[in-house]
Amino acid sequence: PMGLEGAVRLGLRKELDAIADDAEREERVRQVTAVAQENAKALNAAALFEIDDVIDPAETRELIAATLAAATGRAEPPPPRRFVDTW
């Protein structure tokens, strides 16, 4: 998979090609990569509703157990219906 720096280099290829100085080009890549890393943090994604929830890794087991317990609950079956002969 491509990392953020590779994505930045690919996305800004024309802009980077226009910069003649190698040091200046690398500085631009570092700047844009830093912004991309900040935007890629899980809390930022959660704030934009791109993911459902961000949980503390220490709470993962409890959350999974509670979710599975809630999903396995069965509702009572409906009462049997009285048979009606349609003839």
SELOMAR-181096 format. One record per residue (C-alpha): residue in three letters; residue number from 0; x, y, z. Coordinates in Angstrom, 1 decimal, always signed. Layout:
<recs>
aa; i; xx; yy; zz
ALA; NUM; X; Y; Z
...
</recs>
This chain:
<recs>
aa; i; xx; yy; zz
PRO; 0; +0.0; +0.0; +0.0
MET; 1; +1.1; +3.5; -0.7
GLY; 2; +2.0; +5.7; +2.3
LEU; 3; +0.9; +9.3; +2.8
GLU; 4; +4.3; +10.6; +1.4
GLY; 5; +3.9; +8.6; -1.8
ALA; 6; +0.3; +9.9; -2.2
VAL; 7; +1.5; +13.4; -1.7
ARG; 8; +4.3; +13.0; -4.3
LEU; 9; +1.8; +11.5; -6.7
GLY; 10; -0.9; +14.1; -6.1
LEU; 11; +1.5; +17.0; -6.3
ARG; 12; +3.6; +15.7; -9.1
LYS; 13; +3.2; +18.7; -11.4
GLU; 14; +3.7; +21.2; -8.6
LEU; 15; +6.8; +19.4; -7.4
ASP; 16; +8.2; +19.1; -10.9
ALA; 17; +7.9; +22.9; -11.2
ILE; 18; +10.2; +23.4; -8.1
ALA; 19; +13.8; +23.5; -9.3
ASP; 20; +15.5; +23.3; -5.9
ASP; 21; +15.7; +19.8; -4.5
ALA; 22; +15.7; +21.1; -0.9
GLU; 23; +12.7; +23.3; -1.5
ARG; 24; +10.9; +20.4; -3.2
GLU; 25; +11.5; +18.1; -0.2
GLU; 26; +10.4; +20.8; +2.2
ARG; 27; +7.1; +21.1; +0.3
VAL; 28; +6.6; +17.3; +0.4
ARG; 29; +7.3; +17.4; +4.2
GLN; 30; +4.8; +20.2; +4.7
VAL; 31; +2.0; +18.6; +2.8
THR; 32; +2.7; +15.2; +4.3
ALA; 33; +2.5; +16.7; +7.8
VAL; 34; -0.9; +18.2; +7.0
ALA; 35; -2.1; +14.9; +5.5
GLN; 36; -0.9; +13.0; +8.6
GLU; 37; -2.8; +15.4; +10.9
ASN; 38; -6.0; +14.9; +8.8
ALA; 39; -5.6; +11.2; +8.8
LYS; 40; -5.7; +10.8; +12.6
ALA; 41; -8.6; +8.7; +13.9
LEU; 42; -10.0; +11.4; +16.1
ASN; 43; -10.3; +13.8; +13.1
ALA; 44; -12.0; +11.1; +11.1
ALA; 45; -14.4; +10.5; +14.0
ALA; 46; -15.1; +14.2; +14.3
LEU; 47; -16.1; +14.2; +10.6
PHE; 48; -18.4; +11.1; +11.1
GLU; 49; -16.2; +9.1; +8.7
ILE; 50; -16.0; +6.3; +11.3
ASP; 51; -18.5; +5.2; +13.9
ASP; 52; -16.5; +5.5; +17.1
VAL; 53; -13.0; +5.8; +18.5
ILE; 54; -12.5; +3.7; +21.6
ASP; 55; -9.7; +3.2; +24.1
PRO; 56; -7.8; +0.0; +23.3
ALA; 57; -8.2; -1.0; +27.0
GLU; 58; -12.0; -1.0; +26.6
THR; 59; -12.1; -3.0; +23.4
ARG; 60; -12.9; -6.4; +25.0
GLU; 61; -15.8; -4.9; +27.1
LEU; 62; -17.3; -3.1; +24.1
ILE; 63; -17.1; -6.2; +21.9
ALA; 64; -18.7; -8.4; +24.6
ALA; 65; -21.5; -5.9; +25.2
THR; 66; -22.2; -5.6; +21.4
LEU; 67; -22.3; -9.3; +21.0
ALA; 68; -24.6; -9.7; +24.0
ALA; 69; -27.0; -7.2; +22.6
ALA; 70; -27.0; -8.8; +19.2
THR; 71; -27.8; -12.3; +20.6
GLY; 72; -30.9; -11.2; +22.5
ARG; 73; -34.0; -12.9; +21.0
ALA; 74; -37.4; -11.4; +21.0
GLU; 75; -40.3; -13.5; +22.2
PRO; 76; -42.0; -15.3; +19.3
PRO; 77; -45.4; -13.9; +18.3
PRO; 78; -48.4; -15.8; +19.8
PRO; 79; -49.7; -18.6; +17.5
ARG; 80; -52.4; -17.5; +15.1
ARG; 81; -55.8; -19.0; +15.1
PHE; 82; -56.4; -21.3; +12.1
VAL; 83; -59.1; -20.0; +9.8
ASP; 84; -60.3; -22.3; +7.0
THR; 85; -60.8; -20.2; +3.9
TRP; 86; -63.2; -22.6; +2.3
</recs>
